Amino acid sequence: MEAVIANRPVEVNEQGYLLDMNQWDKEIARGIALEEGIELTDRHFEVLNYLRKEQESGTALSIRRVGKSGVVDIKEFYALFPEGPLKKASRIAGIPKPASCI
Amino acid sequence: METVEAPAKAPTKKEKKLRKIMIINSKATIDSVYAALILANGARMEGIESEIFCTFFGLEMLQKDKMDHLHVATVGNPGLHIPTMIGGLPGMETLASTMMRKEMDKLDIPPVSEFLEIYKASGGKVFACKLAMEMFHLEKKDLWDDLDEVLTVGDFYNRADEEGTQIIFV
């Protein structure tokens, strides 16, 4: 379905995740983050760029993997994206919701 | 304060009914300990407050020398499909447990010590049962360094006395 984020029409699924990660840019990210109640800083974008890179290389994301990335540790990941960091950060990064239990 | 009128475009957020889960683990088997850890950590991943309370043999998951060497029961465990007499042979339980840990590693499931660290970093809390510790002659120094507190059953129930709290016994 179509949604308007940052005054631009984008394709999203029922949970609000972008269907095409190429429709993403920083403005879209800020728009989604606002819905999640997060104001993005450069630090957030470092994490988002890492998540996008992992997604592009086809890696299955998990909290454990993010914590081992060297980009951000788990504590900071939770602090940057409170209340469900992996799913929120993925949504803001314009990538699919990870189907991870860990 | 909330206004009576809802905003024209409702935000995606809605009030959570499940706000906190409290998991009790009383067993030392791999399946029980991982069920507790995955449920508890999974709650944090969804933004739900989370606590684990370890009692009886569940205290093994908090003992540094034991936590990464837990076993699966090869006797009295029909799910494993090993005949009881064979499951009881020396070394069978160690073999089955090692195999199970290998399979879990393939799925990127961390060892208990690392899982506890991940859980703690996520803001999860871990408690130990006072009475069980006395029974097994354990002191706080014998347990995992990041343990939050040693609790009585009364303390535990007091922590549950909040709206939206569920207690799960694994």
Boltz contact constraints between the chains, C-beta under 6 A:
constraints:
  - contact:
      token1: [A, 16]
      token2: [B, 12]
      max_distance: 6.0
  - contact:
      token1: [A, 35]
      token2: [B, 12]
      max_distance: 6.0
  - contact:
      token1: [A, 64]
      token2: [B, 110]
      max_distance: 6.0
  - contact:
      token1: [A, 74]
      token2: [B, 118]
      max_distance: 6.0
  - contact:
      token1: [A, 74]
      token2: [B, 121]
      max_distance: 6.0
  - contact:
      token1: [A, 75]
      token2: [B, 121]
      max_distance: 6.0
  - contact:
      token1: [A, 78]
      token2: [B, 122]
      max_distance: 6.0
  - contact:
      token1: [A, 83]
      token2: [B, 47]
      max_distance: 6.0
  - contact:
      token1: [A, 84]
      token2: [B, 46]
      max_distance: 6.0
  - contact:
      token1: [A, 84]
      token2: [B, 47]
      max_distance: 6.0
  - contact:
      token1: [A, 86]
      token2: [B, 45]
      max_distance: 6.0
  - contact:
      token1: [A, 101]
      token2: [B, 38]
      max_distance: 6.0
  - contact:
      token1: [A, 101]
      token2: [B, 42]
      max_distance: 6.0
